[in-house]
Amino acid sequence: MTMNAYFAQPTELDENTAVIPVYICRAGETPTTLSEVQKQYLKAMKFNGKAGQLALVANEAGDISCVVFGVGKENGFANSELRVGSLVQRLNPGYYTIADMPQDWNGRLLATAWGMGAYKFSKYLKKAHTPPTLVLGDDMDAEETRAIVNALHHGRDLINTPAGDMGPVAVQTYAQGLADKFDAKLSAVIGDDLLTQNYPMIHAVGRAAHEPPRLIEILWGDEGAPRLALVGKGITFDTGGLNMKSPVGMRVMKKDMGGSAHALALAEMIMAAKLPIRLHVLLAVAENSVSANAFRPGDVLSSRKGLTVEIDNTDAEGRLVLGDALTKASEDKPELIIDFATLTGAARVALGPTLAPFFSNRDAPVAELVKTGRAQLDPFWHMPLWQPYMNLLRSPIADMKNAGSSFAGSVTAALFLQKFVGVKGSKDDQPWMHFDVYGWNPSASPAHPEGGEIMTVRAVYHWLKNGGLSKLG
């Protein structure tokens, strides 16, 4: 889908193009600029502005003259600009403009919510998806809004695409296309080369699959700019390995490469905005499959960091591939490493599917990041790197285990990753953040259709845009 399918600017329209005004109002309100006849019609329809209420107002010829949409009382996140994401799904194709909206709303967020709600994964459907088009106003920052929504939709497409069409090779192909678009450099270490170049945990996780595992890297930006490393978990399908998942647990595991989709979406936003950043993207990509050479519970793996890991559970594979990638990212000593991963079911137990745990080994940026997430309607929740819980990962025969306790699962996974941040023997404390995202909407909500989702990325982008790398403390 091209961006013009759901956004347009006035200069892109023919002078004869019909554009329908949309009035958005709170509960108990009626747009004051409507005619008396239109107001009487709304009254007859018992329109009172409650959340989700929609009125299509016709003219004397029977054509739609305007749309009136209710968003309820001011109620924080629930009745925010995201409500427009449900409106767009109820409108017929055509051109629309926002004639009025609540005073507390932001035009850019409204437009972003429109684009997010307009999304539909239609790759395998016979009928093409034709969403309504929003004519962007001066307050909607057309260029940035288009770029942000485009990146979100690309990320959703990556997650929604079945593993048969989105294996390690396809992930690399997509990443190459993105690199080419923004004049970035891509390289990859593939298959047994992972062993010779010292990425043993990525190799172990992916060696049983028919497509070889790989570490994909993208470099972009001025070499003298502040360095940012984005690391993404890219398990293109997760059977659970020999600790095989149940049929229910395996059903949506095409989404287990969602961390890589998040990293690529954020990278696309950064490159499209030409932020003054030296960007290093690292995607640890593998399929966790089962065959005669699959890694086993009880095996001890070496790692790029030099730490040894006893395998307690082959279904805790994401932290293994991330471990090698985080060590590689640390070797260039960037100002910040951020990793994204569909990592733990424990995160869903703690916070549900739509609120991601966020971990940071720096306190200074936490408050501003969380505030930015709320302001951008892209929230996450700060969680502790509680060091005493490393005892839950103790192994009698290796430096650590990859799992081993039912307690504090998202915290112990973050602590595991933290062990691979920084260069062995260095006293430097490498700044690092970890987002344990779900990457999936089990049910639809405004601006968030059912299926693949990109979470936390809009907030991180805006934090970076506002100088986040200079505020790490």
PyMOL commands that set and color helices and strands:
alter all, ss='L'
color gray80, all
select helices_A, chain A and resi 3-5+10-12+36-44+81-90+107-117+138-140+142-160+168-181+193-196+200-206+247-250+253-272+318-330+345-351+366-375+387-393+409-418+457-465+468-470
alter helices_A, ss='H'
color red, helices_A
select strands_A, chain A and resi 7-8+19-25+54-58+64-70+95-100+133-135+185-190+214-220+227-238+278-288+300-301+309-310+336-341+356-360+380-382+400-401+432-436+440-441+451-452
alter strands_A, ss='S'
color yellow, strands_A
deselect
rebuild
show_as cartoon
